């Protein structure tokens, strides 16, 4: 995983670290939601009591916030993509050496996965490229 961070991501990660006391360097921006990736054992801790930490970060940044487990390699690609696009679903996923192919179950899901002007698609492609060094395609 070679996550490329810009200044905005670094600011978000610093705020997350200050509030939750958990250091991470994985942050994904998808569909107006900031998704922080932390070790699986620390997900509950990072949320805080009754989601207090996430609510505080959300109020400060004025964005939706989610926390998911850090993907551990190619075997976690499906879990990572499912967590990022939740509540949307897909029919199946094919993982090849250089690419990941998602088969959507219907036209509405495909349209929702791509988003207006393919914005969601490009955000998801960027995340998969940075975390897994693979190209993403939706059929």
C-alpha positions, 0 to 999 in steps of 0.5 A: 500500500502506497497511500499518497496524501495531500495536505488536506488528508494530512490535516484530517489525519491529524485531527483524527489522531488528536481526538481518538488518540489513534494514529493512522495514515489511511484516509479515503474520501468517497462520496462526500464521506471521509473514511478512516482506516484503522487496525481492526482491533482499534475500530471500536476504540476509535469510535469512542463511547456512543460514537462521541469521537466520530460525532466530534470530528464530523461536527468540526469538518462538517462531513460524514465520517466512517471508520473501517478496518485497514485492508491487509492485502489482496485478500481484503480487497472485496471487504474494503470495497464493500465497506467503502461503497456501503450501502450499495452492493454488487453481484460479484467481484473478479480479482486478477493480477493487475485489475479488479472487476466488479459486476453490478447486479442491476443498472441502478447500482451501476449508476450509483457506483459510478455517480454523476460525471463518474465522480464516485468511480474515479474516487473508488479507482483512486483508493483501489490504485493507492491501496492495492496497486490495481485498476478498478473496472465496473461492468 
